[in-house]
């Protein structure tokens, strides 16, 4: 075969290889998707639409579509299970900065990378199934939420099964195991919208903002 012919063969193989790589990238892409009106939450099976608080999505290995969760707490409860941890793909939570807690958005653009997000634990606003984490794209937004509502900012790797199981809409009680871990948990300033605070109380069986330990919001890096 002539040198010119060989160059043609190599060029054709290069084009096919590039096309194949393009297909592979398209296959492994795992974008956030919209929350549809008929979507139900993994675990509880309840309709997500109309529920308060941030939602979450998780891709598992080999699955073309993400699992959807009506609350961030349920999301963590699922991904922290030993049988699920080894097959996790892209993970998303909603950025609640500027969002209406009672009517969170459904657009894919409202979701952020769960692994780099900032979370507020022990905050008083109830989610779909009661206590939940508030999620944010950046530290200032999370700290501002703590100043208004209370709680403590944590990162993705700080959330474990013990925290997820013990999570409440108030700071941990002094002397408890959780209090030893979350001493920076703070009470809010009372700047929250009254209707949101009342809604949270209705969901968790209380009538208003929960008590905590007053101190400045500490945001881990």
N, C-alpha and C positions, 0 to 999 in steps of 0.2 A: 504494500500500500504506500502511495506517495506521501511525502511530508504534508502536502496541501490537504490530502484526503484525511490524514490523521488529525490535523488541526480541526477539520470539520467535525470529526467524530467527538473530539474532546469538547468542542464548543457545544455540540448537541447535548452531551452528558452534563455539562455545566448548567445549561438551561433547564434540563429536566431535574437536576439536583436542586436548583434554586426554587423551582416550582414545588418540588416535594417539601422543601423546608418551609415554604410559604403555607402549604397545607397543614403542616405540623403545627406551626405557630397558631393558625386559625383554630386548630382542634383543641389546643391546650389553653387557649384564652378563656378566662373564667370571669366575665364581667358581672357586675351587679345588675339585677333585673328589677322591673317594676313590681310592686305589690298589687296584685289583681283583686278585684272585688270578691272573688270566690276562693281566694287563698286561705288555707287553714294552717294553724301553727303546729309544727312538729311537737309531739308529746301530748299536748292537751287536746288537739284536734279542733279547737275553737276557731271561728272566723277571725282573721286578723283585722279586716276592715272595721273601722269604728272603735277599735281598742286604743287606749291612751299609751303614751310612752314610745320610746324608740324600738324599732324592729331590727332583725339581723338575718343574715343569709350565710350559708356555709356550703361549699362544694366538697364532695367526697370523691375519692379517687375513682375514676371510671364513670362518673355520673355527669351527663351533659347539662343538667340544670341544678341550681342550688336548692338546698333545703331552706325553708323559710320559717322564721320564728317570730311570734308576736311580742316577745320581750327579750331583752338582752340577758336577763338572768336565765331564762330557759335555754338560750343559746349557749351560755357557758356551761350549764348543767349537762348539755349534750356533748359538747366538744371535749369536756374534761373526762368523760367516761373512757376508761382504758381501751375498750374495743373500738373507739372512734378516733382517738388521738393520732394513731399511726397512719390514718388514711385521709387526713384533712388537706384540702386544697386552699383556694382563696377564701378568705373570711371577711365579711362585711358587717358593719353596724351603721346606724344612722347618726349623722351629725345633727345634734339638737340645737346648735347655736342658731337663734332666730326662729326656731320652729315652734309651732303650737303643740304643747305637750298633749293636749286633749285630741288634736287632729293632726297627727304626724303626716308628713308628705309620703307619697307612694312612688315618686319618681326615682329611677336608678341614680340620678345625680345627687340624691340626698344621702347616699351610702358612701362610707369611707373604709379604708383598710382597718380591719379590727385589730390587727397586730400592732399598729402604730397609734391607735386612738388613745384618748384620755378618758377615764371612767370616774364617775362619782358614786361611791358606795355609801350606804347608810343615809341616803337622801330621802326626803319625806313624800315625794310624788310617786304614787302607785302606778304600776304598769298593768299589763293585761291580766296577770295572775297575782297581783299584789306587789310586794317590794321588788325593785329592779334597779339596775345600774343606769345612770344617765351617761350618754356617750357623746364625745366631742372630738373635733379634728385637731384642736390645739390646746395648749396649757392655759392661756389667758381666758378662753371661753369656759373651761372647766372650773377655773378658780373663781370666775365671776358667778357661776352657778352656785358654788359653795357659799359665797358671801351672801347670796340672796336666799338660798334654800337650806343650806347646811349639808353636812356629809364630809367625806374625805376623798381626795383625788388619788386614784391608783392607776397603774399601768396594766397592760395585758398580762404580763408575766406575774403580777401580784395576785391575780385572781385564781384561786384554787377551789377545790371541792368544798373545803371547810367554810370558806368565806361565802361561797354561793349558797350553801345550805343554811347558814346562819343569818344571811342578809335580812335586814329589817328596815323600816322607815324611820328609824331613830338610831342615834349612836349607841354602841354597845354599852351595857351596864358596867359601871366600875366594879372591878374585881373579876370580871369574866375573862375567859381566854381571848375573846375577840377584842376586848378593851385593851389588853396588853399589846396587841398587834396594831391597833388603830387608835392610839392615844391622841392623834391630831384631829380626830373627828370633831367637827364644829357645828354649833347651832347656827341657823340662818339669821339674817338681819330682819326678817319679816317684810322684805320688799316684794315678796312674791305676789302675783295677781291673786286676789281673794278667791275667785272662782276656781282656780287651779288648786289652791290649798284645800278648799272644801271638798273638791272632787277627790283628792288624794285621801282625805279622811274618810270619805264614804266608801272608798274601795278597800281600805285596810281596817275598817271598823272603828276609826277614831274620828274626831270632829275637827281636827286642825293640824297645825304644824307640830312636829314632834320635838321634844326636848333634846338637848345635846350639851356638849361642852364648849363654851364660847372661847374661840381663839381664832387667829388669822388662818386663812386657807393655805395649806402647804401643798405644793404641787411637785411630785417626784419627776425627775427627768428620765 
